[in-house]
Amino acid sequence: MLGAAVGFGFAAFETAGYAFNALLTVRGLSVGAVVQTELLRSVLAPVGHGLWTAILGGLLFQGLQRGRWLSGRLVIGLLWVSFLHALWDSSHELAVVITFVLTATTRQVQLLQAGYLPPASPAQVHLFTVLSLASLGVVAVLGLLTLWGVTRSARADDARVGSLPRRYAPGYRYG
């Protein structure tokens, strides 16, 4: 819970920055863009920083319960969460590349090779949107499955430690 609280705090701070950027446009202030940004972020935030730091917080406290804060699980978890974050951040670019590879016309390829950004067809825009949202969904599901695994592991540890006499439990201090 502590990890999730830290992650949601960061996400709120980050969302405020996105909202400020959305407010300032070339045509002046845009309240509509702020509302749209806030709505999108309210849907995405729970499966972003909040989830990732909940995973790391769970692994950190699991290691502490076992008697050491730095563990192989924590390092692997940090690398995994970093990968999920990188995948999340690059979902837009990945969707653009996959859409272009699957649907590019000869004319679009020629324009791109000449240094121009080719216009997208409506079908390409639709495929891009589907791929972009699907990649975010995959990252969210992977994160939720990871948190579920960490939670199960922690409950198994609690059951194991609860069945031991107190003097054998990790973290027990004599005296």
N, CA, C and O atoms as a DFTB+ gen file, in Angstrom:
700 C
 N C O
     1  1       0.827      -1.198       0.000
     2  2       0.000       0.000       0.000
     3  2       0.868       1.258       0.000
     4  3       0.532       2.252      -0.644
     5  1       1.981       1.208       0.722
     6  2       2.851       2.380       0.768
     7  2       3.427       2.672      -0.617
     8  3       3.499       3.831      -1.026
     9  1       3.837       1.623      -1.341
    10  2       4.354       1.813      -2.689
    11  2       3.314       2.420      -3.610
    12  3       3.622       3.317      -4.394
    13  1       2.086       1.938      -3.521
    14  2       1.015       2.480      -4.355
    15  2       0.754       3.947      -4.014
    16  3       0.529       4.763      -4.908
    17  1       0.784       4.281      -2.727
    18  2       0.550       5.668      -2.321
    19  2       1.624       6.586      -2.897
    20  3       1.319       7.681      -3.371
    21  1       2.871       6.146      -2.857
    22  2       3.958       6.942      -3.423
    23  2       3.759       7.092      -4.933
    24  3       3.915       8.185      -5.479
    25  1       3.417       5.998      -5.598
    26  2       3.208       6.045      -7.041
    27  2       2.053       6.942      -7.441
    28  3       2.150       7.682      -8.419
    29  1       0.960       6.882      -6.692
    30  2      -0.177       7.741      -7.007
    31  2       0.149       9.210      -6.727
    32  3      -0.331      10.098      -7.431
    33  1       0.956       9.461      -5.710
    34  2       1.396      10.835      -5.456
    35  2       2.209      11.374      -6.612
    36  3       2.009      12.510      -7.043
    37  1       3.134      10.560      -7.119
    38  2       3.911      10.988      -8.271
    39  2       3.018      11.171      -9.491
    40  3       3.168      12.144     -10.231
    41  1       2.088      10.238      -9.704
    42  2       1.184      10.325     -10.858
    43  2       0.350      11.602     -10.788
    44  3       0.102      12.230     -11.817
    45  1      -0.084      11.993      -9.598
    46  2      -0.862      13.225      -9.454
    47  2      -0.007      14.437      -9.818
    48  3      -0.467      15.350     -10.504
    49  1       1.225      14.433      -9.358
    50  2       2.138      15.526      -9.685
    51  2       2.401      15.573     -11.190
    52  3       2.396      16.647     -11.791
    53  1       2.627      14.415     -11.791
    54  2       2.871      14.333     -13.228
    55  2       1.636      14.785     -14.014
    56  3       1.760      15.482     -15.021
    57  1       0.456      14.391     -13.558
    58  2      -0.788      14.773     -14.220
    59  2      -0.982      16.287     -14.173
    60  3      -1.486      16.876     -15.129
    61  1      -0.591      16.908     -13.089
    62  2      -0.689      18.368     -13.006
    63  2       0.191      19.019     -14.078
    64  3      -0.199      20.022     -14.677
    65  1       1.359      18.458     -14.317
    66  2       2.223      18.970     -15.381
    67  2       1.614      18.788     -16.758
    68  3       1.665      19.694     -17.590
    69  1       1.034      17.611     -17.005
    70  2       0.366      17.374     -18.285
    71  2      -0.821      18.326     -18.462
    72  3      -1.043      18.849     -19.554
    73  1      -1.573      18.547     -17.397
    74  2      -2.723      19.446     -17.470
    75  2      -2.272      20.875     -17.779
    76  3      -2.903      21.571     -18.574
    77  1      -1.195      21.302     -17.158
    78  2      -0.678      22.648     -17.422
    79  2      -0.257      22.782     -18.878
    80  3      -0.555      23.784     -19.528
    81  1       0.443      21.760     -19.394
    82  2       0.844      21.785     -20.806
    83  2      -0.368      21.782     -21.730
    84  3      -0.353      22.441     -22.770
    85  1      -1.412      21.053     -21.365
    86  2      -2.621      21.003     -22.187
    87  2      -3.345      22.351     -22.174
    88  3      -3.972      22.736     -23.162
    89  1      -3.256      23.053     -21.067
    90  2      -3.926      24.348     -20.949
    91  2      -3.337      25.369     -21.920
    92  3      -4.071      26.159     -22.515
    93  1      -2.040      25.353     -22.078
    94  2      -1.361      26.340     -22.915
    95  2      -1.277      25.829     -24.350
    96  3      -0.564      24.865     -24.629
    97  1      -2.000      26.471     -25.250
    98  2      -1.975      26.086     -26.660
    99  2      -1.583      27.284     -27.508
   100  3      -1.475      28.401     -27.002
   101  1      -1.372      27.055     -28.778
   102  2      -1.022      28.130     -29.706
   103  2      -2.154      29.143     -29.806
   104  3      -1.908      30.337     -29.976
   105  1      -3.387      28.675     -29.704
   106  2      -4.564      29.540     -29.829
   107  2      -4.993      30.171     -28.504
   108  3      -6.009      30.864     -28.459
   109  1      -4.252      29.950     -27.444
   110  2      -4.614      30.484     -26.139
   111  2      -4.869      29.366     -25.146
   112  3      -4.413      28.239     -25.339
   113  1      -5.594      29.678     -24.089
   114  2      -5.885      28.696     -23.057
   115  2      -6.999      27.756     -23.521
   116  3      -7.980      28.191     -24.123
   117  1      -6.833      26.453     -23.230
   118  2      -7.817      25.459     -23.656
   119  2      -8.266      24.631     -22.456
   120  3      -7.580      23.697     -22.042
   121  1      -9.410      24.981     -21.910
   122  2      -9.966      24.242     -20.784
   123  2     -10.406      22.852     -21.234
   124  3     -10.284      21.887     -20.479
   125  1     -10.911      22.744     -22.450
   126  2     -11.321      21.439     -22.990
   127  2     -10.170      20.456     -23.037
   128  3     -10.340      19.279     -22.719
   129  1      -8.995      20.935     -23.433
   130  2      -7.822      20.057     -23.477
   131  2      -7.413      19.613     -22.077
   132  3      -6.952      18.487     -21.890
   133  1      -7.580      20.495     -21.095
   134  2      -7.265      20.135     -19.712
   135  2      -8.211      19.039     -19.228
   136  3      -7.777      18.062     -18.617
   137  1      -9.500      19.205     -19.502
   138  2     -10.487      18.215     -19.074
   139  2     -10.211      16.877     -19.739
   140  3     -10.252      15.834     -19.087
   141  1      -9.931      16.908     -21.035
   142  2      -9.625      15.674     -21.763
   143  2      -8.378      15.004     -21.183
   144  3      -8.357      13.788     -20.998
   145  1      -7.353      15.785     -20.900
   146  2      -6.120      15.238     -20.321
   147  2      -6.383      14.636     -18.947
   148  3      -5.890      13.551     -18.637
   149  1      -7.155      15.336     -18.126
   150  2      -7.455      14.836     -16.783
   151  2      -8.268      13.542     -16.834
   152  3      -8.020      12.622     -16.054
   153  1      -9.230      13.468     -17.744
   154  2     -10.028      12.248     -17.872
   155  2      -9.169      11.075     -18.316
   156  3      -9.276       9.980     -17.764
   157  1      -8.323      11.296     -19.304
   158  2      -7.443      10.234     -19.787
   159  2      -6.486       9.785     -18.696
   160  3      -6.298       8.586     -18.490
   161  1      -5.887      10.725     -18.004
   162  2      -4.942      10.381     -16.942
   163  2      -5.634       9.670     -15.783
   164  3      -5.025       8.821     -15.133
   165  1      -6.890      10.002     -15.516
   166  2      -7.588       9.336     -14.412
   167  2      -7.838       7.868     -14.728
   168  3      -7.932       7.046     -13.816
   169  1      -7.947       7.534     -15.996
   170  2      -8.112       6.144     -16.393
   171  2      -6.762       5.424     -16.406
   172  3      -6.670       4.261     -16.014
   173  1      -5.726       6.116     -16.856
   174  2      -4.421       5.473     -17.022
   175  2      -3.590       5.405     -15.738
   176  3      -2.807       4.470     -15.568
   177  1      -3.745       6.366     -14.841
   178  2      -2.894       6.437     -13.650
   179  2      -2.926       5.181     -12.781
   180  3      -1.872       4.772     -12.295
   181  1      -4.074       4.550     -12.561
   182  2      -4.070       3.369     -11.685
   183  2      -3.223       2.209     -12.210
   184  3      -2.734       1.402     -11.419
   185  1      -3.043       2.112     -13.512
   186  2      -2.244       1.000     -14.053
   187  2      -0.888       1.480     -14.548
   188  3      -0.239       0.816     -15.356
   189  1      -0.469       2.632     -14.060
   190  2       0.842       3.183     -14.391
   191  2       1.707       3.230     -13.143
   192  3       2.014       2.202     -12.540
   193  1       2.091       4.437     -12.769
   194  2       3.013       4.610     -11.645
   195  2       2.500       4.008     -10.349
   196  3       3.280       3.443      -9.583
   197  1       1.206       4.116     -10.088
   198  2       0.654       3.535      -8.862
   199  2       0.866       2.035      -8.795
   200  3       1.264       1.504      -7.758
   201  1       0.600       1.353      -9.896
   202  2       0.769      -0.100      -9.963
   203  2       2.237      -0.492      -9.883
   204  3       2.603      -1.414      -9.154
   205  1       3.069       0.210     -10.632
   206  2       4.492      -0.160     -10.663
   207  2       5.164       0.028      -9.309
   208  3       5.958      -0.815      -8.890
   209  1       4.855       1.122      -8.621
   210  2       5.474       1.305      -7.309
   211  2       4.842       0.406      -6.258
   212  3       5.486       0.080      -5.260
   213  1       3.592      -0.003      -6.461
   214  2       2.994      -0.992      -5.556
   215  2       3.754      -2.311      -5.662
   216  3       4.007      -2.966      -4.651
   217  1       4.116      -2.697      -6.869
   218  2       4.897      -3.928      -7.074
   219  2       6.242      -3.817      -6.368
   220  3       6.639      -4.713      -5.623
   221  1       6.938      -2.711      -6.607
   222  2       8.259      -2.550      -5.980
   223  2       8.161      -2.435      -4.466
   224  3       8.995      -2.986      -3.747
   225  1       7.145      -1.720      -3.973
   226  2       6.961      -1.633      -2.523
   227  2       6.687      -2.995      -1.911
   228  3       7.209      -3.321      -0.845
   229  1       5.870      -3.785      -2.586
   230  2       5.602      -5.142      -2.103
   231  2       6.856      -5.989      -2.051
   232  3       7.090      -6.711      -1.083
   233  1       7.666      -5.897      -3.105
   234  2       8.913      -6.674      -3.125
   235  2       9.908      -6.184      -2.085
   236  3      10.618      -6.984      -1.476
   237  1       9.961      -4.869      -1.879
   238  2      10.871      -4.317      -0.868
   239  2      10.484      -4.786       0.524
   240  3      11.342      -5.234       1.285
   241  1       9.208      -4.689       0.868
   242  2       8.775      -5.094       2.207
   243  2       8.820      -6.615       2.372
   244  3       9.005      -7.117       3.480
   245  1       8.653      -7.339       1.273
   246  2       8.802      -8.791       1.339
   247  2      10.255      -9.143       1.682
   248  3      10.518     -10.027       2.497
   249  1      11.180      -8.440       1.051
   250  2      12.595      -8.664       1.370
   251  2      12.921      -8.284       2.802
   252  3      13.673      -8.986       3.479
   253  1      12.358      -7.172       3.267
   254  2      12.582      -6.757       4.651
   255  2      12.039      -7.779       5.634
   256  3      12.645      -8.029       6.676
   257  1      10.909      -8.365       5.309
   258  2      10.334      -9.388       6.179
   259  2      11.249     -10.608       6.244
   260  3      11.311     -11.295       7.263
   261  1      11.946     -10.863       5.167
   262  2      12.873     -11.998       5.129
   263  2      14.232     -11.656       5.736
   264  3      15.093     -12.527       5.857
   265  1      14.427     -10.401       6.116
   266  2      15.642     -10.056       6.830
   267  2      16.641      -9.227       6.057
   268  3      17.688      -8.884       6.605
   269  1      16.366      -8.884       4.793
   270  2      17.276      -8.010       4.052
   271  2      16.479      -7.222       3.033
   272  3      15.535      -7.727       2.426
   273  1      16.881      -5.971       2.861
   274  2      16.109      -5.102       1.982
   275  2      16.474      -5.308       0.526
   276  3      15.613      -5.151      -0.339
   277  1      17.720      -5.653       0.220
   278  2      18.131      -5.863      -1.168
   279  2      18.113      -7.354      -1.464
   280  3      18.858      -8.130      -0.865
   281  1      17.255      -7.743      -2.391
   282  2      17.134      -9.154      -2.721
   283  2      17.122      -9.309      -4.235
   284  3      16.930      -8.343      -4.975
   285  1      17.327     -10.526      -4.672
   286  2      17.257     -10.821      -6.097
   287  2      15.878     -10.516      -6.657
   288  3      15.744     -10.024      -7.778
   289  1      14.851     -10.816      -5.863
   290  2      13.481     -10.516      -6.299
   291  2      13.283      -9.023      -6.527
   292  3      12.631      -8.619      -7.490
   293  1      13.841      -8.213      -5.649
   294  2      13.699      -6.769      -5.786
   295  2      14.408      -6.269      -7.040
   296  3      13.868      -5.438      -7.770
   297  1      15.604      -6.768      -7.289
   298  2      16.359      -6.349      -8.476
   299  2      15.627      -6.777      -9.747
   300  3      15.486      -5.988     -10.681
   301  1      15.165      -8.020      -9.781
   302  2      14.412      -8.506     -10.942
   303  2      13.120      -7.705     -11.085
   304  3      12.728      -7.352     -12.197
   305  1      12.461      -7.420      -9.969
   306  2      11.243      -6.615     -10.010
   307  2      11.495      -5.215     -10.542
   308  3      10.697      -4.687     -11.316
   309  1      12.606      -4.613     -10.128
   310  2      12.955      -3.281     -10.623
   311  2      13.185      -3.313     -12.130
   312  3      12.714      -2.434     -12.852
   313  1      13.903      -4.316     -12.599
   314  2      14.132      -4.440     -14.044
   315  2      12.824      -4.680     -14.794
   316  3      12.616      -4.121     -15.871
   317  1      11.941      -5.507     -14.234
   318  2      10.657      -5.803     -14.868
   319  2       9.768      -4.562     -14.917
   320  3       9.164      -4.268     -15.948
   321  1       9.690      -3.836     -13.801
   322  2       8.874      -2.625     -13.753
   323  2       9.455      -1.567     -14.704
   324  3       8.702      -0.837     -15.348
   325  1      10.776      -1.482     -14.794
   326  2      11.402      -0.551     -15.738
   327  2      11.051      -0.920     -17.171
   328  3      10.798      -0.045     -17.998
   329  1      11.036      -2.214     -17.462
   330  2      10.633      -2.675     -18.792
   331  2       9.175      -2.311     -19.074
   332  3       8.857      -1.824     -20.159
   333  1       8.289      -2.544     -18.106
   334  2       6.879      -2.187     -18.290
   335  2       6.718      -0.687     -18.526
   336  3       5.931      -0.270     -19.376
   337  1       7.452       0.112     -17.785
   338  2       7.377       1.565     -17.945
   339  2       7.885       1.961     -19.334
   340  3       7.275       2.801     -19.996
   341  1       8.979       1.374     -19.774
   342  2       9.517       1.681     -21.106
   343  2       8.537       1.263     -22.195
   344  3       8.345       1.984     -23.174
   345  1       7.925       0.110     -22.026
   346  2       6.931      -0.354     -22.994
   347  2       5.726       0.581     -23.013
   348  3       5.196       0.895     -24.079
   349  1       5.299       1.020     -21.851
   350  2       4.193       1.962     -21.738
   351  2       4.532       3.265     -22.459
   352  3       3.740       3.773     -23.253
   353  1       5.720       3.798     -22.171
   354  2       6.125       5.072     -22.769
   355  2       6.318       4.981     -24.277
   356  3       6.122       5.969     -24.984
   357  1       6.697       3.814     -24.777
   358  2       6.964       3.675     -26.210
   359  2       5.774       3.106     -26.983
   360  3       5.895       2.829     -28.176
   361  1       4.627       2.926     -26.323
   362  2       3.477       2.317     -26.999
   363  2       3.022       3.138     -28.201
   364  3       2.615       2.570     -29.214
   365  1       3.083       4.436     -28.106
   366  2       2.684       5.301     -29.214
   367  2       3.598       5.071     -30.430
   368  3       3.124       4.872     -31.548
   369  1       4.893       5.101     -30.190
   370  2       5.849       4.921     -31.283
   371  2       5.772       3.514     -31.867
   372  3       5.857       3.338     -33.082
   373  1       5.611       2.511     -30.999
   374  2       5.468       1.140     -31.492
   375  2       4.230       0.997     -32.367
   376  3       4.269       0.327     -33.399
   377  1       3.134       1.624     -31.958
   378  2       1.901       1.559     -32.745
   379  2       2.083       2.235     -34.101
   380  3       1.569       1.748     -35.108
   381  1       2.805       3.345     -34.136
   382  2       3.070       4.023     -35.410
   383  2       3.883       3.117     -36.330
   384  3       3.542       2.954     -37.502
   385  1       4.952       2.530     -35.806
   386  2       5.818       1.675     -36.625
   387  2       5.057       0.450     -37.124
   388  3       5.144       0.111     -38.304
   389  1       4.321      -0.211     -36.251
   390  2       3.588      -1.422     -36.658
   391  2       2.517      -1.074     -37.687
   392  3       2.331      -1.799     -38.664
   393  1       1.814       0.032     -37.468
   394  2       0.803       0.461     -38.441
   395  2       1.438       0.733     -39.791
   396  3       0.903       0.328     -40.823
   397  1       2.570       1.414     -39.793
   398  2       3.249       1.742     -41.047
   399  2       3.750       0.482     -41.748
   400  3       3.605       0.349     -42.963
   401  1       4.335      -0.433     -40.995
   402  2       4.844      -1.677     -41.596
   403  2       3.703      -2.490     -42.206
   404  3       3.866      -3.074     -43.277
   405  1       2.561      -2.534     -41.540
   406  2       1.445      -3.354     -42.016
   407  2       0.643      -2.715     -43.143
   408  3       0.085      -3.424     -43.980
   409  1       0.577      -1.377     -43.178
   410  2      -0.382      -0.747     -44.090
   411  2       0.198       0.317     -45.014
   412  3      -0.565       0.934     -45.758
   413  1       1.471       0.560     -45.007
   414  2       2.041       1.651     -45.798
   415  2       1.868       1.400     -47.294
   416  3       2.066       0.290     -47.787
   417  1       1.497       2.456     -47.993
   418  2       1.412       2.392     -49.452
   419  2       2.775       2.766     -50.036
   420  3       3.636       3.304     -49.340
   421  1       2.952       2.476     -51.303
   422  2       4.212       2.811     -51.979
   423  2       4.450       4.315     -51.926
   424  3       5.578       4.755     -51.703
   425  1       3.411       5.097     -52.127
   426  2       3.531       6.559     -52.101
   427  2       3.944       7.045     -50.712
   428  3       4.764       7.956     -50.605
   429  1       3.400       6.461     -49.656
   430  2       3.774       6.858     -48.305
   431  2       5.241       6.544     -48.023
   432  3       5.937       7.332     -47.384
   433  1       5.704       5.397     -48.497
   434  2       7.106       5.026     -48.316
   435  2       8.006       6.006     -49.058
   436  3       9.032       6.431     -48.527
   437  1       7.629       6.368     -50.283
   438  2       8.422       7.323     -51.076
   439  2       8.488       8.684     -50.379
   440  3       9.554       9.295     -50.305
   441  1       7.359       9.150     -49.874
   442  2       7.343      10.430     -49.159
   443  2       8.234      10.379     -47.922
   444  3       8.969      11.326     -47.646
   445  1       8.171       9.289     -47.188
   446  2       8.984       9.153     -45.983
   447  2      10.474       9.118     -46.334
   448  3      11.291       9.733     -45.648
   449  1      10.822       8.399     -47.401
   450  2      12.219       8.340     -47.838
   451  2      12.722       9.700     -48.303
   452  3      13.912       9.995     -48.184
   453  1      11.827      10.530     -48.831
   454  2      12.199      11.872     -49.284
   455  2      12.249      12.874     -48.130
   456  3      12.614      14.033     -48.327
   457  1      11.879      12.426     -46.920
   458  2      11.961      13.291     -45.749
   459  2      10.665      13.976     -45.384
   460  3      10.655      14.890     -44.560
   461  1       9.574      13.547     -45.987
   462  2       8.265      14.129     -45.693
   463  2       7.436      13.161     -44.859
   464  3       7.576      11.942     -44.960
   465  1       6.584      13.729     -44.047
   466  2       5.681      12.913     -43.242
   467  2       4.425      12.649     -44.056
   468  3       3.659      13.574     -44.327
   469  1       4.202      11.400     -44.451
   470  2       3.028      11.123     -45.286
   471  2       1.741      11.207     -44.477
   472  3       1.732      10.858     -43.297
   473  1       0.649      11.667     -45.097
   474  2      -0.634      11.692     -44.390
   475  2      -1.151      10.273     -44.187
   476  3      -0.930       9.392     -45.017
   477  1      -1.838      10.070     -43.075
   478  2      -2.377       8.747     -42.759
   479  2      -3.798       8.627     -43.297
   480  3      -4.565       9.590     -43.315
   481  1      -4.120       7.427     -43.728
   482  2      -5.490       7.163     -44.174
   483  2      -6.372       6.925     -42.951
   484  3      -5.858       6.637     -41.870
   485  1      -7.685       7.040     -43.103
   486  2      -8.576       6.752     -41.961
   487  2      -8.387       5.327     -41.416
   488  3      -8.468       5.112     -40.207
   489  1      -8.136       4.362     -42.302
   490  2      -7.916       2.990     -41.838
   491  2      -6.632       2.896     -41.012
   492  3      -6.570       2.156     -40.030
   493  1      -5.619       3.644     -41.415
   494  2      -4.367       3.648     -40.660
   495  2      -4.562       4.299     -39.292
   496  3      -4.021       3.817     -38.296
   497  1      -5.318       5.374     -39.235
   498  2      -5.600       6.034     -37.958
   499  2      -6.340       5.079     -37.028
   500  3      -6.042       5.004     -35.836
   501  1      -7.305       4.353     -37.580
   502  2      -8.059       3.386     -36.779
   503  2      -7.142       2.276     -36.257
   504  3      -7.190       1.938     -35.075
   505  1      -6.303       1.707     -37.140
   506  2      -5.392       0.644     -36.715
   507  2      -4.409       1.158     -35.672
   508  3      -4.119       0.466     -34.696
   509  1      -3.892       2.373     -35.872
   510  2      -2.978       2.958     -34.898
   511  2      -3.645       3.075     -33.530
   512  3      -3.045       2.727     -32.514
   513  1      -4.878       3.561     -33.503
   514  2      -5.593       3.726     -32.237
   515  2      -5.782       2.386     -31.544
   516  3      -5.576       2.271     -30.335
   517  1      -6.174       1.376     -32.306
   518  2      -6.379       0.038     -31.736
   519  2      -5.067      -0.512     -31.181
   520  3      -5.032      -1.029     -30.064
   521  1      -3.987      -0.402     -31.962
   522  2      -2.687      -0.927     -31.518
   523  2      -2.167      -0.173     -30.300
   524  3      -1.610      -0.775     -29.382
   525  1      -2.347       1.130     -30.294
   526  2      -1.866       1.941     -29.171
   527  2      -2.597       1.571     -27.885
   528  3      -1.968       1.371     -26.846
   529  1      -3.917       1.480     -27.954
   530  2      -4.692       1.110     -26.765
   531  2      -4.437      -0.336     -26.355
   532  3      -4.394      -0.649     -25.165
   533  1      -4.268      -1.213     -27.335
   534  2      -4.000      -2.624     -27.022
   535  2      -2.653      -2.772     -26.317
   536  3      -2.530      -3.565     -25.383
   537  1      -1.642      -2.017     -26.754
   538  2      -0.338      -2.127     -26.094
   539  2      -0.402      -1.622     -24.655
   540  3       0.214      -2.204     -23.763
   541  1      -1.143      -0.544     -24.431
   542  2      -1.328      -0.071     -23.056
   543  2      -2.076      -1.110     -22.229
   544  3      -1.758      -1.325     -21.060
   545  1      -3.066      -1.752     -22.834
   546  2      -3.806      -2.807     -22.142
   547  2      -2.928      -3.989     -21.778
   548  3      -3.049      -4.548     -20.688
   549  1      -2.036      -4.374     -22.698
   550  2      -1.125      -5.494     -22.421
   551  2      -0.205      -5.151     -21.252
   552  3       0.013      -5.977     -20.366
   553  1       0.332      -3.937     -21.251
   554  2       1.203      -3.521     -20.145
   555  2       0.428      -3.508     -18.831
   556  3       0.948      -3.936     -17.800
   557  1      -0.805      -3.022     -18.859
   558  2      -1.619      -2.996     -17.649
   559  2      -1.880      -4.402     -17.132
   560  3      -1.771      -4.652     -15.932
   561  1      -2.223      -5.317     -18.023
   562  2      -2.489      -6.705     -17.606
   563  2      -1.224      -7.342     -17.051
   564  3      -1.279      -8.034     -16.035
   565  1      -0.082      -7.121     -17.702
   566  2       1.180      -7.676     -17.191
   567  2       1.491      -7.124     -15.802
   568  3       1.942      -7.866     -14.930
   569  1       1.257      -5.838     -15.592
   570  2       1.482      -5.240     -14.281
   571  2       0.550      -5.799     -13.227
   572  3       0.979      -6.099     -12.113
   573  1      -0.732      -5.944     -13.569
   574  2      -1.688      -6.498     -12.612
   575  2      -1.372      -7.945     -12.271
   576  3      -1.503      -8.353     -11.116
   577  1      -0.958      -8.726     -13.263
   578  2      -0.560     -10.111     -12.999
   579  2       0.674     -10.166     -12.106
   580  3       0.780     -11.026     -11.231
   581  1       1.599      -9.249     -12.331
   582  2       2.798      -9.195     -11.492
   583  2       2.433      -8.853     -10.056
   584  3       2.926      -9.485      -9.121
   585  1       1.570      -7.854      -9.876
   586  2       1.144      -7.489      -8.522
   587  2       0.415      -8.648      -7.850
   588  3       0.606      -8.894      -6.659
   589  1      -0.405      -9.350      -8.594
   590  2      -1.102     -10.519      -8.064
   591  2      -0.087     -11.571      -7.594
   592  3      -0.252     -12.159      -6.525
   593  1       0.967     -11.807      -8.397
   594  2       2.001     -12.767      -8.008
   595  2       2.753     -12.340      -6.765
   596  3       3.027     -13.163      -5.892
   597  1       3.089     -11.063      -6.674
   598  2       3.789     -10.551      -5.489
   599  2       2.894     -10.693      -4.257
   600  3       3.367     -11.069      -3.184
   601  1       1.615     -10.395      -4.409
   602  2       0.668     -10.512      -3.295
   603  2       0.531     -11.961      -2.843
   604  3       0.527     -12.244      -1.645
   605  1       0.421     -12.868      -3.792
   606  2       0.325     -14.301      -3.439
   607  2       1.573     -14.768      -2.710
   608  3       1.493     -15.501      -1.724
   609  1       2.724     -14.337      -3.203
   610  2       3.986     -14.721      -2.576
   611  2       4.074     -14.179      -1.148
   612  3       4.529     -14.872      -0.238
   613  1       3.634     -12.941      -0.965
   614  2       3.663     -12.345       0.380
   615  2       2.711     -13.073       1.323
   616  3       3.036     -13.284       2.491
   617  1       1.549     -13.454       0.828
   618  2       0.602     -14.201       1.675
   619  2       1.155     -15.566       2.044
   620  3       0.964     -16.040       3.164
   621  1       1.844     -16.199       1.096
   622  2       2.468     -17.495       1.399
   623  2       3.556     -17.325       2.451
   624  3       3.692     -18.159       3.346
   625  1       4.334     -16.242       2.347
   626  2       5.354     -15.961       3.362
   627  2       4.717     -15.727       4.724
   628  3       5.204     -16.225       5.739
   629  1       3.618     -14.960       4.740
   630  2       2.929     -14.691       6.004
   631  2       2.420     -15.983       6.634
   632  3       2.509     -16.165       7.848
   633  1       1.894     -16.865       5.819
   634  2       1.386     -18.145       6.336
   635  2       2.533     -18.986       6.888
   636  3       2.403     -19.631       7.928
   637  1       3.669     -18.969       6.165
   638  2       4.821     -19.746       6.619
   639  2       5.383     -19.166       7.903
   640  3       5.669     -19.909       8.842
   641  1       5.548     -17.851       7.963
   642  2       6.097     -17.205       9.156
   643  2       5.128     -17.344      10.322
   644  3       5.554     -17.536      11.460
   645  1       3.821     -17.248      10.048
   646  2       2.832     -17.369      11.111
   647  2       2.827     -18.742      11.754
   648  3       2.427     -18.877      12.910
   649  1       3.266     -19.770      11.026
   650  2       3.277     -21.116      11.580
   651  2       4.556     -21.418      12.362
   652  3       4.635     -22.446      13.035
   653  1       5.556     -20.537      12.283
   654  2       6.809     -20.740      13.014
   655  2       6.691     -20.180      14.425
   656  3       5.948     -19.227      14.660
   657  1       7.416     -20.766      15.352
   658  2       7.507     -20.109      16.660
   659  2       8.123     -18.726      16.471
   660  3       8.950     -18.533      15.580
   661  1       7.734     -17.779      17.291
   662  2       8.154     -16.389      17.081
   663  2       9.665     -16.239      17.013
   664  3      10.164     -15.427      16.234
   665  1      10.410     -17.006      17.816
   666  2      11.861     -16.821      17.834
   667  2      12.515     -17.230      16.529
   668  3      13.663     -16.861      16.282
   669  1      11.803     -17.999      15.665
   670  2      12.356     -18.397      14.379
   671  2      11.896     -17.507      13.227
   672  3      12.353     -17.669      12.095
   673  1      11.012     -16.587      13.504
   674  2      10.489     -15.733      12.456
   675  2      11.556     -14.725      12.018
   676  3      12.302     -14.214      12.853
   677  1      11.635     -14.432      10.699
   678  2      12.611     -13.429      10.234
   679  2      12.360     -12.088      10.907
   680  3      11.214     -11.694      11.122
   681  1      13.434     -11.399      11.234
   682  2      13.318     -10.096      11.852
   683  2      13.141     -10.133      13.360
   684  3      13.084      -9.077      13.990
   685  1      13.050     -11.349      13.975
   686  2      12.860     -11.433      15.422
   687  2      14.141     -10.986      16.099
   688  3      15.231     -11.440      15.750
   689  1      14.008     -10.099      17.063
   690  2      15.176      -9.584      17.822
   691  2      15.120     -10.192      19.222
   692  3      14.093     -10.156      19.900
   693  1      16.240     -10.742      19.622
   694  2      16.307     -11.338      20.950
   695  2      16.522     -10.239      21.975
   696  3      17.306      -9.311      21.774
   697  1      15.814     -10.372      23.059
   698  2      16.068      -9.620      24.133
   699  2      15.786      -8.441      24.721
   700  3      16.298      -8.152      25.802
